[in-house]
Amino acid sequence: MSANRYAIVVFWSEEDAVWVADVPDLKSCSAFGDSPQEALAEVQVAMDAWLAAARDAGLAIPKPHYQPHTEAAE
């Protein structure tokens, strides 16, 4: 399964003063950076590590299912 199929949410954390990239389908898989692009690049590394660790441990790999709610243009 390709890590690039998972939704990634990128947001500014006022509390931490950094950009955060989170993968809702992968528990506790997130990363941060000084820019949205840096956070995205870091979370892609984190996803690869998360998936490899799960495979090595024989754990089930969750299927991508999170999709942000979007409203249709009217």
PDB file as gemmi writes it, atoms N, CA and C in Angstrom:
CRYST1    1.000    1.000    1.000  90.00  90.00  90.00 P 1                      
ATOM      1  N   MET A   1       0.852  -1.187   0.000  1.00  0.00           N  
ATOM      2  CA  MET A   1       0.000   0.000   0.000  1.00  0.00           C  
ATOM      3  C   MET A   1       0.887   1.235   0.000  1.00  0.00           C  
ATOM      4  N   SER A   2       0.580   2.158  -0.794  1.00  0.00           N  
ATOM      5  CA  SER A   2       1.394   3.353  -0.932  1.00  0.00           C  
ATOM      6  C   SER A   2       1.033   4.389   0.138  1.00  0.00           C  
ATOM      7  N   ALA A   3       2.059   4.922   0.783  1.00  0.00           N  
ATOM      8  CA  ALA A   3       1.830   5.917   1.833  1.00  0.00           C  
ATOM      9  C   ALA A   3       1.190   7.181   1.281  1.00  0.00           C  
ATOM     10  N   ASN A   4       1.347   7.427  -0.016  1.00  0.00           N  
ATOM     11  CA  ASN A   4       0.802   8.669  -0.571  1.00  0.00           C  
ATOM     12  C   ASN A   4      -0.710   8.623  -0.756  1.00  0.00           C  
ATOM     13  N   ARG A   5      -1.352   7.538  -0.378  1.00  0.00           N  
ATOM     14  CA  ARG A   5      -2.815   7.449  -0.484  1.00  0.00           C  
ATOM     15  C   ARG A   5      -3.532   7.963   0.755  1.00  0.00           C  
ATOM     16  N   TYR A   6      -2.792   8.246   1.802  1.00  0.00           N  
ATOM     17  CA  TYR A   6      -3.399   8.706   3.045  1.00  0.00           C  
ATOM     18  C   TYR A   6      -3.589  10.223   3.020  1.00  0.00           C  
ATOM     19  N   ALA A   7      -4.706  10.659   3.576  1.00  0.00           N  
ATOM     20  CA  ALA A   7      -4.957  12.097   3.711  1.00  0.00           C  
ATOM     21  C   ALA A   7      -3.984  12.679   4.734  1.00  0.00           C  
ATOM     22  N   ILE A   8      -3.531  13.873   4.465  1.00  0.00           N  
ATOM     23  CA  ILE A   8      -2.640  14.588   5.369  1.00  0.00           C  
ATOM     24  C   ILE A   8      -3.264  15.950   5.654  1.00  0.00           C  
ATOM     25  N   VAL A   9      -3.367  16.277   6.923  1.00  0.00           N  
ATOM     26  CA  VAL A   9      -3.912  17.567   7.335  1.00  0.00           C  
ATOM     27  C   VAL A   9      -2.736  18.411   7.820  1.00  0.00           C  
ATOM     28  N   VAL A  10      -2.556  19.583   7.213  1.00  0.00           N  
ATOM     29  CA  VAL A  10      -1.474  20.486   7.599  1.00  0.00           C  
ATOM     30  C   VAL A  10      -2.103  21.727   8.228  1.00  0.00           C  
ATOM     31  N   PHE A  11      -1.610  22.078   9.414  1.00  0.00           N  
ATOM     32  CA  PHE A  11      -2.177  23.229  10.115  1.00  0.00           C  
ATOM     33  C   PHE A  11      -1.113  23.917  10.968  1.00  0.00           C  
ATOM     34  N   TRP A  12      -1.373  25.172  11.293  1.00  0.00           N  
ATOM     35  CA  TRP A  12      -0.484  25.940  12.149  1.00  0.00           C  
ATOM     36  C   TRP A  12      -0.852  25.690  13.604  1.00  0.00           C  
ATOM     37  N   SER A  13       0.145  25.355  14.422  1.00  0.00           N  
ATOM     38  CA  SER A  13      -0.059  25.190  15.859  1.00  0.00           C  
ATOM     39  C   SER A  13       0.425  26.449  16.563  1.00  0.00           C  
ATOM     40  N   GLU A  14      -0.508  27.219  17.036  1.00  0.00           N  
ATOM     41  CA  GLU A  14      -0.172  28.445  17.759  1.00  0.00           C  
ATOM     42  C   GLU A  14       0.613  28.098  19.026  1.00  0.00           C  
ATOM     43  N   GLU A  15       0.197  27.055  19.713  1.00  0.00           N  
ATOM     44  CA  GLU A  15       0.833  26.629  20.965  1.00  0.00           C  
ATOM     45  C   GLU A  15       2.311  26.274  20.767  1.00  0.00           C  
ATOM     46  N   ASP A  16       2.616  25.558  19.685  1.00  0.00           N  
ATOM     47  CA  ASP A  16       3.988  25.120  19.430  1.00  0.00           C  
ATOM     48  C   ASP A  16       4.755  26.049  18.491  1.00  0.00           C  
ATOM     49  N   ALA A  17       4.053  26.966  17.858  1.00  0.00           N  
ATOM     50  CA  ALA A  17       4.625  27.916  16.898  1.00  0.00           C  
ATOM     51  C   ALA A  17       5.337  27.198  15.747  1.00  0.00           C  
ATOM     52  N   VAL A  18       4.675  26.154  15.229  1.00  0.00           N  
ATOM     53  CA  VAL A  18       5.192  25.395  14.085  1.00  0.00           C  
ATOM     54  C   VAL A  18       4.023  24.923  13.228  1.00  0.00           C  
ATOM     55  N   TRP A  19       4.334  24.539  11.996  1.00  0.00           N  
ATOM     56  CA  TRP A  19       3.361  23.884  11.136  1.00  0.00           C  
ATOM     57  C   TRP A  19       3.354  22.409  11.483  1.00  0.00           C  
ATOM     58  N   VAL A  20       2.177  21.810  11.563  1.00  0.00           N  
ATOM     59  CA  VAL A  20       2.012  20.396  11.892  1.00  0.00           C  
ATOM     60  C   VAL A  20       1.348  19.699  10.715  1.00  0.00           C  
ATOM     61  N   ALA A  21       1.845  18.523  10.382  1.00  0.00           N  
ATOM     62  CA  ALA A  21       1.210  17.661   9.376  1.00  0.00           C  
ATOM     63  C   ALA A  21       0.788  16.396  10.100  1.00  0.00           C  
ATOM     64  N   ASP A  22      -0.477  16.053   9.995  1.00  0.00           N  
ATOM     65  CA  ASP A  22      -1.039  14.904  10.704  1.00  0.00           C  
ATOM     66  C   ASP A  22      -1.691  13.952   9.706  1.00  0.00           C  
ATOM     67  N   VAL A  23      -1.555  12.647   9.962  1.00  0.00           N  
ATOM     68  CA  VAL A  23      -2.178  11.616   9.130  1.00  0.00           C  
ATOM     69  C   VAL A  23      -3.275  10.969   9.972  1.00  0.00           C  
ATOM     70  N   PRO A  24      -4.534  11.386   9.813  1.00  0.00           N  
ATOM     71  CA  PRO A  24      -5.613  10.902  10.668  1.00  0.00           C  
ATOM     72  C   PRO A  24      -5.789   9.381  10.673  1.00  0.00           C  
ATOM     73  N   ASP A  25      -5.505   8.722   9.568  1.00  0.00           N  
ATOM     74  CA  ASP A  25      -5.697   7.269   9.499  1.00  0.00           C  
ATOM     75  C   ASP A  25      -4.608   6.475  10.216  1.00  0.00           C  
ATOM     76  N   LEU A  26      -3.484   7.102  10.516  1.00  0.00           N  
ATOM     77  CA  LEU A  26      -2.371   6.419  11.173  1.00  0.00           C  
ATOM     78  C   LEU A  26      -2.180   7.023  12.561  1.00  0.00           C  
ATOM     79  N   LYS A  27      -2.585   6.283  13.576  1.00  0.00           N  
ATOM     80  CA  LYS A  27      -2.574   6.784  14.951  1.00  0.00           C  
ATOM     81  C   LYS A  27      -1.200   7.329  15.335  1.00  0.00           C  
ATOM     82  N   SER A  28      -1.204   8.548  15.820  1.00  0.00           N  
ATOM     83  CA  SER A  28      -0.003   9.235  16.305  1.00  0.00           C  
ATOM     84  C   SER A  28       1.057   9.465  15.233  1.00  0.00           C  
ATOM     85  N   CYS A  29       0.659   9.512  13.982  1.00  0.00           N  
ATOM     86  CA  CYS A  29       1.611   9.786  12.906  1.00  0.00           C  
ATOM     87  C   CYS A  29       1.482  11.246  12.514  1.00  0.00           C  
ATOM     88  N   SER A  30       2.461  12.030  12.950  1.00  0.00           N  
ATOM     89  CA  SER A  30       2.464  13.445  12.628  1.00  0.00           C  
ATOM     90  C   SER A  30       3.905  13.940  12.627  1.00  0.00           C  
ATOM     91  N   ALA A  31       4.091  15.128  12.118  1.00  0.00           N  
ATOM     92  CA  ALA A  31       5.413  15.748  12.069  1.00  0.00           C  
ATOM     93  C   ALA A  31       5.216  17.252  12.030  1.00  0.00           C  
ATOM     94  N   PHE A  32       6.302  17.982  12.221  1.00  0.00           N  
ATOM     95  CA  PHE A  32       6.201  19.433  12.203  1.00  0.00           C  
ATOM     96  C   PHE A  32       7.344  20.037  11.400  1.00  0.00           C  
ATOM     97  N   GLY A  33       7.182  21.318  11.097  1.00  0.00           N  
ATOM     98  CA  GLY A  33       8.215  22.033  10.365  1.00  0.00           C  
ATOM     99  C   GLY A  33       8.005  23.523  10.448  1.00  0.00           C  
ATOM    100  N   ASP A  34       8.994  24.259   9.963  1.00  0.00           N  
ATOM    101  CA  ASP A  34       8.912  25.719   9.968  1.00  0.00           C  
ATOM    102  C   ASP A  34       8.028  26.259   8.848  1.00  0.00           C  
ATOM    103  N   SER A  35       7.690  25.410   7.893  1.00  0.00           N  
ATOM    104  CA  SER A  35       6.795  25.793   6.800  1.00  0.00           C  
ATOM    105  C   SER A  35       5.858  24.619   6.531  1.00  0.00           C  
ATOM    106  N   PRO A  36       4.741  24.868   5.853  1.00  0.00           N  
ATOM    107  CA  PRO A  36       3.851  23.748   5.511  1.00  0.00           C  
ATOM    108  C   PRO A  36       4.582  22.695   4.674  1.00  0.00           C  
ATOM    109  N   GLN A  37       5.442  23.139   3.766  1.00  0.00           N  
ATOM    110  CA  GLN A  37       6.163  22.208   2.903  1.00  0.00           C  
ATOM    111  C   GLN A  37       7.116  21.329   3.713  1.00  0.00           C  
ATOM    112  N   GLU A  38       7.783  21.921   4.693  1.00  0.00           N  
ATOM    113  CA  GLU A  38       8.700  21.156   5.540  1.00  0.00           C  
ATOM    114  C   GLU A  38       7.936  20.143   6.385  1.00  0.00           C  
ATOM    115  N   ALA A  39       6.803  20.544   6.946  1.00  0.00           N  
ATOM    116  CA  ALA A  39       5.984  19.619   7.733  1.00  0.00           C  
ATOM    117  C   ALA A  39       5.498  18.467   6.862  1.00  0.00           C  
ATOM    118  N   LEU A  40       5.104  18.762   5.629  1.00  0.00           N  
ATOM    119  CA  LEU A  40       4.651  17.727   4.708  1.00  0.00           C  
ATOM    120  C   LEU A  40       5.781  16.746   4.377  1.00  0.00           C  
ATOM    121  N   ALA A  41       6.957  17.271   4.093  1.00  0.00           N  
ATOM    122  CA  ALA A  41       8.096  16.397   3.789  1.00  0.00           C  
ATOM    123  C   ALA A  41       8.432  15.506   4.987  1.00  0.00           C  
ATOM    124  N   GLU A  42       8.394  16.066   6.176  1.00  0.00           N  
ATOM    125  CA  GLU A  42       8.708  15.290   7.381  1.00  0.00           C  
ATOM    126  C   GLU A  42       7.655  14.220   7.663  1.00  0.00           C  
ATOM    127  N   VAL A  43       6.389  14.539   7.430  1.00  0.00           N  
ATOM    128  CA  VAL A  43       5.358  13.536   7.718  1.00  0.00           C  
ATOM    129  C   VAL A  43       5.398  12.400   6.698  1.00  0.00           C  
ATOM    130  N   GLN A  44       5.876  12.666   5.497  1.00  0.00           N  
ATOM    131  CA  GLN A  44       6.018  11.581   4.527  1.00  0.00           C  
ATOM    132  C   GLN A  44       7.077  10.584   4.996  1.00  0.00           C  
ATOM    133  N   VAL A  45       8.146  11.071   5.594  1.00  0.00           N  
ATOM    134  CA  VAL A  45       9.164  10.197   6.189  1.00  0.00           C  
ATOM    135  C   VAL A  45       8.553   9.424   7.362  1.00  0.00           C  
ATOM    136  N   ALA A  46       7.783  10.138   8.198  1.00  0.00           N  
ATOM    137  CA  ALA A  46       7.151   9.506   9.352  1.00  0.00           C  
ATOM    138  C   ALA A  46       6.166   8.416   8.929  1.00  0.00           C  
ATOM    139  N   MET A  47       5.411   8.657   7.855  1.00  0.00           N  
ATOM    140  CA  MET A  47       4.465   7.639   7.358  1.00  0.00           C  
ATOM    141  C   MET A  47       5.197   6.384   6.916  1.00  0.00           C  
ATOM    142  N   ASP A  48       6.283   6.549   6.172  1.00  0.00           N  
ATOM    143  CA  ASP A  48       7.059   5.392   5.730  1.00  0.00           C  
ATOM    144  C   ASP A  48       7.555   4.589   6.931  1.00  0.00           C  
ATOM    145  N   ALA A  49       8.053   5.287   7.958  1.00  0.00           N  
ATOM    146  CA  ALA A  49       8.535   4.616   9.166  1.00  0.00           C  
ATOM    147  C   ALA A  49       7.391   3.942   9.917  1.00  0.00           C  
ATOM    148  N   TRP A  50       6.250   4.612  10.009  1.00  0.00           N  
ATOM    149  CA  TRP A  50       5.080   4.067  10.707  1.00  0.00           C  
ATOM    150  C   TRP A  50       4.647   2.770  10.035  1.00  0.00           C  
ATOM    151  N   LEU A  51       4.522   2.812   8.717  1.00  0.00           N  
ATOM    152  CA  LEU A  51       4.068   1.633   7.970  1.00  0.00           C  
ATOM    153  C   LEU A  51       5.081   0.498   8.051  1.00  0.00           C  
ATOM    154  N   ALA A  52       6.366   0.812   7.977  1.00  0.00           N  
ATOM    155  CA  ALA A  52       7.401  -0.224   8.081  1.00  0.00           C  
ATOM    156  C   ALA A  52       7.376  -0.877   9.461  1.00  0.00           C  
ATOM    157  N   ALA A  53       7.235  -0.079  10.503  1.00  0.00           N  
ATOM    158  CA  ALA A  53       7.184  -0.615  11.867  1.00  0.00           C  
ATOM    159  C   ALA A  53       5.958  -1.510  12.056  1.00  0.00           C  
ATOM    160  N   ALA A  54       4.824  -1.089  11.516  1.00  0.00           N  
ATOM    161  CA  ALA A  54       3.603  -1.898  11.626  1.00  0.00           C  
ATOM    162  C   ALA A  54       3.778  -3.228  10.890  1.00  0.00           C  
ATOM    163  N   ARG A  55       4.357  -3.176   9.691  1.00  0.00           N  
ATOM    164  CA  ARG A  55       4.596  -4.410   8.929  1.00  0.00           C  
ATOM    165  C   ARG A  55       5.542  -5.340   9.685  1.00  0.00           C  
ATOM    166  N   ASP A  56       6.637  -4.778  10.209  1.00  0.00           N  
ATOM    167  CA  ASP A  56       7.620  -5.574  10.949  1.00  0.00           C  
ATOM    168  C   ASP A  56       7.015  -6.225  12.188  1.00  0.00           C  
ATOM    169  N   ALA A  57       6.061  -5.549  12.810  1.00  0.00           N  
ATOM    170  CA  ALA A  57       5.407  -6.071  14.015  1.00  0.00           C  
ATOM    171  C   ALA A  57       4.232  -6.981  13.679  1.00  0.00           C  
ATOM    172  N   GLY A  58       3.928  -7.125  12.397  1.00  0.00           N  
ATOM    173  CA  GLY A  58       2.811  -7.975  11.998  1.00  0.00           C  
ATOM    174  C   GLY A  58       1.450  -7.364  12.274  1.00  0.00           C  
ATOM    175  N   LEU A  59       1.397  -6.059  12.396  1.00  0.00           N  
ATOM    176  CA  LEU A  59       0.132  -5.376  12.669  1.00  0.00           C  
ATOM    177  C   LEU A  59      -0.609  -5.085  11.365  1.00  0.00           C  
ATOM    178  N   ALA A  60      -1.904  -4.969  11.495  1.00  0.00           N  
ATOM    179  CA  ALA A  60      -2.732  -4.639  10.334  1.00  0.00           C  
ATOM    180  C   ALA A  60      -2.447  -3.199   9.898  1.00  0.00           C  
ATOM    181  N   ILE A  61      -2.369  -3.000   8.607  1.00  0.00           N  
ATOM    182  CA  ILE A  61      -2.173  -1.668   8.040  1.00  0.00           C  
ATOM    183  C   ILE A  61      -3.555  -1.085   7.735  1.00  0.00           C  
ATOM    184  N   PRO A  62      -3.900   0.042   8.358  1.00  0.00           N  
ATOM    185  CA  PRO A  62      -5.224   0.620   8.101  1.00  0.00           C  
ATOM    186  C   PRO A  62      -5.369   1.066   6.647  1.00  0.00           C  
ATOM    187  N   LYS A  63      -6.549   0.878   6.120  1.00  0.00           N  
ATOM    188  CA  LYS A  63      -6.834   1.368   4.773  1.00  0.00           C  
ATOM    189  C   LYS A  63      -7.109   2.860   4.861  1.00  0.00           C  
ATOM    190  N   PRO A  64      -6.670   3.594   3.855  1.00  0.00           N  
ATOM    191  CA  PRO A  64      -6.981   5.032   3.852  1.00  0.00           C  
ATOM    192  C   PRO A  64      -8.495   5.236   3.748  1.00  0.00           C  
ATOM    193  N   HIS A  65      -9.046   5.982   4.673  1.00  0.00           N  
ATOM    194  CA  HIS A  65     -10.485   6.258   4.577  1.00  0.00           C  
ATOM    195  C   HIS A  65     -10.831   7.689   4.949  1.00  0.00           C  
ATOM    196  N   TYR A  66      -9.947   8.384   5.665  1.00  0.00           N  
ATOM    197  CA  TYR A  66     -10.251   9.755   6.065  1.00  0.00           C  
ATOM    198  C   TYR A  66     -10.308  10.657   4.845  1.00  0.00           C  
ATOM    199  N   GLN A  67     -11.372  11.392   4.741  1.00  0.00           N  
ATOM    200  CA  GLN A  67     -11.518  12.401   3.694  1.00  0.00           C  
ATOM    201  C   GLN A  67     -12.103  13.646   4.348  1.00  0.00           C  
ATOM    202  N   PRO A  68     -11.439  14.761   4.212  1.00  0.00           N  
ATOM    203  CA  PRO A  68     -11.989  15.983   4.813  1.00  0.00           C  
ATOM    204  C   PRO A  68     -13.333  16.334   4.178  1.00  0.00           C  
ATOM    205  N   HIS A  69     -14.175  16.920   4.977  1.00  0.00           N  
ATOM    206  CA  HIS A  69     -15.483  17.347   4.485  1.00  0.00           C  
ATOM    207  C   HIS A  69     -15.291  18.561   3.576  1.00  0.00           C  
ATOM    208  N   THR A  70     -15.823  18.477   2.396  1.00  0.00           N  
ATOM    209  CA  THR A  70     -15.775  19.615   1.480  1.00  0.00           C  
ATOM    210  C   THR A  70     -17.196  19.922   1.041  1.00  0.00           C  
ATOM    211  N   GLU A  71     -17.463  21.173   0.891  1.00  0.00           N  
ATOM    212  CA  GLU A  71     -18.790  21.570   0.429  1.00  0.00           C  
ATOM    213  C   GLU A  71     -18.745  21.813  -1.068  1.00  0.00           C  
ATOM    214  N   ALA A  72     -19.755  21.358  -1.734  1.00  0.00           N  
ATOM    215  CA  ALA A  72     -19.837  21.550  -3.184  1.00  0.00           C  
ATOM    216  C   ALA A  72     -20.006  23.038  -3.490  1.00  0.00           C  
ATOM    217  N   ALA A  73     -19.341  23.461  -4.520  1.00  0.00           N  
ATOM    218  CA  ALA A  73     -19.496  24.850  -4.943  1.00  0.00           C  
ATOM    219  C   ALA A  73     -20.908  25.080  -5.462  1.00  0.00           C  
ATOM    220  N   GLU A  74     -21.464  26.162  -5.051  1.00  0.00           N  
ATOM    221  CA  GLU A  74     -22.835  26.455  -5.469  1.00  0.00           C  
ATOM    222  C   GLU A  74     -22.870  27.537  -6.495  1.00  0.00           C  
TER     223      GLU A  74                                                      
END                                                                             
